[in-house]
Amino acid sequence: MSDPVFNLEIELEIKRRIRLTLLFLGAPLTLVFWIADRQYIPEFQWEALLFRFLAASMLILIAFNLRQFKSLKKAYGLVLISVIVVTLPVQILILLQDDVATPYISGLHMISIAALTFYPMPNPYFIATCLIIYMPYFVVLAMKPIQSNSIGIVVVYLMNSLCFLTIAYVLKVIQEKMREKEFLARQKLESEIKLRETLYRQVSRQVVHDIRSPITAFKMIAESIKSENPDRGVLLARAVDRIEHITGDIQNIAKREAEELYRNDIEPVDKIRILDCLLTIAKEKESEYSIDNLKVEVTCSVNRNTRAYAQKSVFERIISNLLNNSKEASKDGSKVYIELREATQDELKELEGSNYIAITISDEGRGIPEEILEKLGKEGYSYNKSGGSGLGLYHAKTALKRWGGELRIKSELQQGTKITLFLRV
């Protein structure tokens, strides 16, 4: 499947599984099996310990450097490297034991089942993994004479290898089908939910449209009643005004969410040039804020052509909304700062892997109380904003999460607010 969202999910899943298996299974078991080395090849037990210690160290090193691998192909390559490191001590020990009927072939079977079924991989990488695991052993078989009393054992080992590979391939195909089926089912469910929400919005707009005529009639009745009974006339007029405001809110919310839904449906998640988007929005906002003498300053410490996963129009709208929030919280003549940079090591650690860039929008406004911060970003919750619905931050956090990123807010009273968007590159 060539869907970028699906590929992103596979990449993250591979890295998560690699970290899990290397740290908690691969490295510990590599050392634990030295107990078997002492029994089968006691004359090489210390050399075996050295090989296993080096392999375990390399596995730990790989597990802690996963963020260096930025694409799905590199994640597949990381699987191959991990398999090489895990199998190398076993293959060396097979050569040292100099026995074609070695019980170490059971170790290769265990590694093959673990690697070939636990990690998602396409057929070419599956074949490459099989060759990495078994080829050295088969080369040894081909290059040395086999004693007659060992032929039966060798045949059994060969048949076992074939059976293990067949089982692993069948499990791999089943897992792929289930994974794709689950992804498609999730996509279908999301589409159905969006369709239902669209219908709800259409009904809301229709209700708002249809109720305008009765509201107009009520207004006329209220005006006529005022001359005869002013108190009742005022009461009716106020009630009609409230109904009109409610219908206006319904219409505005439905319109905003429908536009957001439309953009998400027609525009795929792709790598976009982040700096170009930021400069475009900043220029528009400076012109818009010129009356208030508010400046928007953009700084960039990464490559100007850096791309990240997002939907261009949705990303631009998010930046526009965040700048509007900063403007409303700032005094005339102040500045709003946009910084495009690499995510720091601490931030990457908190984000648990992969490579990210950070877009920070900061202002010199009145700030937000600490007890309010944790509530921001929830649907329907806004702070110090007349008529605010909280949908802007809610949609921003939802979109960032959909793209594999994250949105964080920090603020201090009378010092300003800093919003950081993390996007995957």
C-alpha positions in Angstrom: 0.0 0.0 0.0 1.4 3.4 -1.1 -0.7 5.6 1.2 1.7 8.0 3.0 -0.2 7.8 6.3 -0.1 4.0 6.2 3.6 4.0 5.4 4.2 6.5 8.3 2.3 4.1 10.7 4.5 1.2 9.5 7.7 3.1 9.9 6.8 4.1 13.5 5.7 0.6 14.3 8.9 -0.9 13.0 11.0 1.5 15.1 8.9 0.8 18.2 9.3 -2.9 17.8 13.0 -2.7 17.1 13.5 -0.7 20.3 11.4 -3.1 22.2 13.1 -6.3 20.9 16.7 -5.1 20.9 16.6 -3.6 24.4 14.5 -6.3 26.2 15.1 -9.4 24.2 18.0 -9.2 21.7 20.7 -7.8 23.9 19.8 -9.7 27.1 19.3 -13.1 25.3 22.6 -12.7 23.3 24.4 -12.6 26.6 22.3 -15.3 28.4 23.0 -17.8 25.7 26.6 -17.8 26.6 25.5 -20.5 29.1 25.0 -22.8 26.1 28.3 -21.8 24.6 30.1 -23.0 27.8 28.4 -26.4 27.3 28.8 -26.9 23.5 32.2 -25.2 22.9 33.9 -24.9 26.2 37.3 -24.4 24.5 36.0 -21.2 22.9 33.8 -20.0 25.8 35.7 -16.7 26.3 35.9 -15.9 22.6 32.1 -16.5 22.5 31.5 -14.2 25.4 33.5 -11.5 23.6 31.5 -11.9 20.4 28.2 -11.8 22.4 29.2 -8.8 24.4 30.1 -6.9 21.2 26.8 -7.9 19.6 24.8 -6.9 22.6 26.6 -3.5 22.7 25.8 -2.9 19.0 22.2 -3.8 19.5 21.8 -1.3 22.4 23.6 1.4 20.3 21.1 0.8 17.4 18.1 0.9 19.8 19.2 4.4 21.0 19.9 5.8 17.6 16.6 5.0 15.8 15.9 8.7 15.2 18.7 8.8 12.6 16.6 6.6 10.3 14.1 9.0 8.7 12.2 7.0 6.1 10.4 3.7 5.7 13.2 2.2 3.5 15.8 3.1 6.1 13.6 1.5 8.7 13.6 -1.7 6.6 17.4 -1.4 6.3 17.6 -1.1 10.1 15.8 -4.4 10.4 18.5 -6.1 8.2 21.3 -4.5 10.2 19.7 -5.7 13.5 19.4 -9.3 12.1 23.0 -9.3 11.0 24.2 -8.2 14.5 22.0 -10.8 16.2 22.9 -13.7 14.0 26.7 -12.9 13.6 27.7 -14.5 17.0 25.7 -17.6 16.2 27.2 -18.0 12.8 30.7 -17.4 14.1 30.1 -20.1 16.8 28.9 -22.5 14.1 32.2 -22.1 12.3 34.2 -22.5 15.5 32.3 -25.7 16.4 33.0 -27.1 13.0 30.0 -29.4 13.1 27.4 -29.4 10.3 24.9 -31.0 12.7 25.4 -28.3 15.3 22.5 -27.5 17.7 23.2 -23.8 17.1 20.9 -24.2 14.0 18.0 -24.1 16.5 19.2 -20.6 17.4 19.0 -19.6 13.8 15.4 -20.9 13.7 14.5 -18.9 16.7 15.9 -15.7 15.2 14.2 -16.3 11.9 10.8 -16.8 13.4 11.3 -13.7 15.6 12.6 -11.4 12.8 10.5 -12.6 9.9 7.1 -12.5 11.7 7.5 -9.6 14.2 8.8 -6.9 11.8 6.6 -5.8 8.9 8.6 -6.0 5.7 8.0 -6.4 1.9 9.0 -9.5 0.0 12.5 -8.3 -1.1 13.5 -7.5 2.5 12.0 -10.8 3.6 14.2 -12.7 1.2 17.3 -10.7 2.2 16.6 -11.5 5.9 16.3 -15.2 5.1 19.7 -15.1 3.3 21.3 -13.2 6.1 20.1 -15.8 8.7 20.7 -19.0 6.8 23.2 -18.5 4.0 26.4 -18.7 6.0 25.3 -22.1 7.4 24.4 -23.4 4.0 27.7 -22.2 2.6 29.5 -24.2 5.4 27.4 -27.3 4.4 28.4 -26.9 0.8 32.1 -26.5 1.4 32.8 -29.4 3.7 32.2 -33.1 3.4 29.4 -34.6 5.5 29.9 -37.8 7.4 27.4 -40.6 6.7 26.2 -40.6 10.3 25.4 -36.9 10.0 23.5 -36.9 6.8 20.1 -37.7 8.4 20.6 -34.9 11.0 21.6 -32.4 8.2 18.5 -33.4 6.2 16.3 -32.8 9.2 17.9 -29.4 9.8 17.3 -28.4 6.2 13.7 -29.6 6.3 13.2 -27.7 9.6 14.7 -24.6 8.0 12.3 -24.8 5.1 9.3 -25.4 7.4 10.3 -22.4 9.6 10.6 -20.2 6.5 7.3 -21.3 5.2 5.5 -20.7 8.5 7.2 -17.3 8.8 6.1 -16.3 5.3 2.5 -17.4 5.8 2.3 -15.5 9.1 3.9 -12.5 7.4 1.2 -12.5 4.6 -1.6 -12.9 7.2 -0.3 -10.0 9.2 0.0 -7.8 6.2 -3.5 -8.5 5.1 -4.8 -7.9 8.6 -2.9 -4.7 8.9 -4.1 -3.3 5.6 -7.7 -4.5 6.4 -7.5 -2.7 9.7 -6.2 0.5 8.1 -8.8 0.5 5.4 -11.6 -0.2 8.0 -10.3 2.7 10.1 -10.2 5.0 7.0 -13.8 3.9 6.1 -15.0 4.5 9.7 -13.4 8.0 9.6 -15.1 8.7 6.3 -18.4 7.6 7.6 -18.0 9.8 10.7 -17.1 12.8 8.5 -20.1 12.1 6.2 -22.4 12.0 9.2 -20.9 15.2 10.6 -21.3 16.8 7.2 -25.0 15.8 7.2 -25.4 17.3 10.7 -23.9 20.5 9.5 -26.1 20.6 6.5 -29.2 20.1 8.7 -27.9 22.9 11.0 -27.5 25.3 8.2 -30.9 24.4 6.8 -32.5 25.0 10.3 -30.7 28.3 10.6 -31.9 29.3 7.1 -35.5 28.2 7.7 -35.8 29.9 11.1 -34.9 33.3 9.8 -38.4 34.1 8.5 -40.1 33.3 11.8 -37.5 35.4 13.6 -38.3 38.4 11.3 -42.0 37.9 12.0 -41.4 37.8 15.7 -39.3 41.0 15.5 -42.2 42.8 13.8 -44.6 41.5 16.5 -42.3 42.6 19.2 -42.2 46.2 17.8 -45.9 46.3 17.5 -46.4 45.1 21.1 -44.0 47.7 22.5 -46.5 50.5 21.8 -49.2 48.7 23.8 -47.2 46.9 26.4 -43.5 48.1 26.5 -42.4 45.6 29.1 -43.6 42.5 27.2 -42.4 44.0 24.0 -38.9 44.5 25.4 -38.9 41.0 26.8 -40.0 39.5 23.5 -37.4 41.5 21.6 -34.6 40.3 23.9 -35.7 36.7 23.5 -35.8 37.0 19.7 -32.3 38.6 19.8 -31.0 35.6 21.8 -32.5 33.2 19.3 -30.9 35.2 16.5 -27.5 35.1 18.2 -27.7 31.3 18.8 -28.6 30.6 15.1 -25.7 32.9 14.1 -23.3 30.9 16.3 -24.6 27.6 14.8 -24.1 28.9 11.3 -20.6 30.2 12.0 -19.4 27.0 13.7 -20.9 24.8 11.0 -19.2 26.9 8.3 -15.8 26.8 10.0 -15.9 23.0 10.6 -17.2 22.3 7.1 -14.3 24.2 5.6 -11.8 22.3 7.8 -13.5 18.9 6.9 -13.4 19.8 3.2 -9.7 20.6 3.3 -8.9 17.4 5.1 -10.8 15.3 2.6 -9.4 16.7 -0.6 -5.8 17.3 0.4 -3.5 14.4 1.2 -0.8 14.5 3.9 2.5 15.2 2.1 5.9 16.9 2.6 5.5 20.7 2.2 8.1 23.5 2.3 7.5 24.9 5.8 9.4 28.2 5.5 7.6 29.2 2.3 4.2 28.8 4.1 5.4 30.7 7.2 6.7 33.6 5.2 3.5 33.8 3.1 1.3 33.9 6.2 3.6 36.3 8.1 3.5 38.8 5.2 -0.3 38.6 5.0 -0.6 39.2 8.7 1.8 42.1 8.8 -0.4 43.8 6.3 -3.6 42.9 8.2 -2.1 44.1 11.5 -0.6 47.3 10.1 -3.2 49.5 11.8 -2.2 48.2 15.2 1.5 48.5 14.3 2.1 44.9 15.2 5.1 43.2 13.6 5.6 39.5 12.7 9.3 38.4 12.7 10.3 35.1 11.1 13.7 33.4 11.9 15.0 30.1 10.5 17.9 28.0 11.6 17.3 25.0 9.4 17.7 24.5 5.6 15.3 26.9 3.8 14.1 24.0 1.7 13.2 21.8 4.7 10.0 19.8 4.2 7.7 18.2 6.7 4.5 16.1 6.7 1.4 18.3 6.7 -1.6 19.4 4.6 -0.6 22.8 3.1 -3.8 24.7 3.4 -4.7 23.3 6.8 -1.2 24.1 8.1 -1.4 27.7 6.8 -4.8 28.1 8.4 -3.4 26.8 11.7 -0.6 29.4 11.6 -3.0 32.1 10.7 -5.3 31.3 13.6 -2.4 31.1 16.1 -1.1 34.5 14.9 -4.6 36.0 15.3 -4.6 34.7 18.9 -1.2 36.2 19.6 -2.3 39.5 18.1 -5.4 39.6 20.3 -3.3 39.0 23.4 -0.6 41.6 22.5 -0.4 45.4 22.8 -0.2 47.7 19.9 3.3 48.1 18.6 4.6 44.8 20.0 6.0 41.8 18.0 5.0 38.3 17.3 7.9 35.9 16.7 7.9 32.8 14.5 11.0 30.5 14.8 11.7 27.5 12.5 14.3 25.2 14.0 15.4 21.7 14.6 13.8 20.0 17.6 16.2 19.7 20.5 17.5 16.4 21.9 15.3 16.8 25.0 12.3 17.4 22.8 13.1 14.4 20.6 13.4 12.3 23.7 9.9 13.4 24.9 8.5 12.8 21.4 10.0 9.3 21.5 12.0 9.0 18.3 12.0 10.1 14.7 13.1 13.5 13.4 11.1 16.6 14.0 11.3 20.3 13.2 9.8 22.8 15.5 7.8 25.9 14.7 7.5 28.3 17.7 5.1 31.2 17.8 5.7 33.5 20.7 4.2 36.8 21.8 4.7 39.4 24.4 1.1 39.4 25.5 -0.7 39.1 28.8 -0.1 35.3 29.1 -2.4 32.5 30.3 -2.8 31.3 33.9 -1.3 27.8 34.6 -4.6 26.3 35.6 -6.1 27.3 32.2 -3.2 25.9 30.1 -4.1 22.2 30.5 -7.7 22.9 29.3 -6.7 24.8 26.2 -6.9 22.7 23.0 -10.1 20.9 24.2 -13.1 21.3 22.0 -15.3 24.1 23.0 -12.9 25.7 25.5 -11.5 29.2 25.0 -9.7 31.7 27.2 -10.2 35.5 27.4 -11.7 35.7 23.9 -15.1 37.1 23.4 -17.2 34.8 21.4 -14.4 32.2 21.2 -15.4 28.5 20.7 -11.9 27.0 21.2 -12.2 25.2 17.8 -9.0 26.8 16.5 -6.6 25.2 19.0 -8.7 22.0 19.0 -8.4 21.6 15.2 -4.7 22.5 15.4 -3.9 19.8 17.9 -6.1 17.3 16.0 -4.4 18.0 12.7 -0.8 17.9 14.2 -1.6 14.5 15.7 -3.0 13.2 12.4 0.3 14.3 10.7 2.4 12.5 13.3 3.3 15.7 15.1 2.4 17.5 18.3 1.4 20.9 19.6 2.5 22.3 23.0 1.7 25.5 24.9 3.8 27.4 27.5 2.8 30.7 29.0 3.6 33.0 31.8 1.3 35.8 33.1 2.4 39.3 31.8 5.3 37.6 30.0 3.6 36.1 26.9 2.7 32.8 25.4 4.8 30.3 23.3 3.1 27.7 21.1 5.4 25.0 19.6 4.3 22.9 16.7 6.4 19.7 16.0 6.3 18.3 12.5 7.9 15.1 11.2 10.5 15.6 8.4 
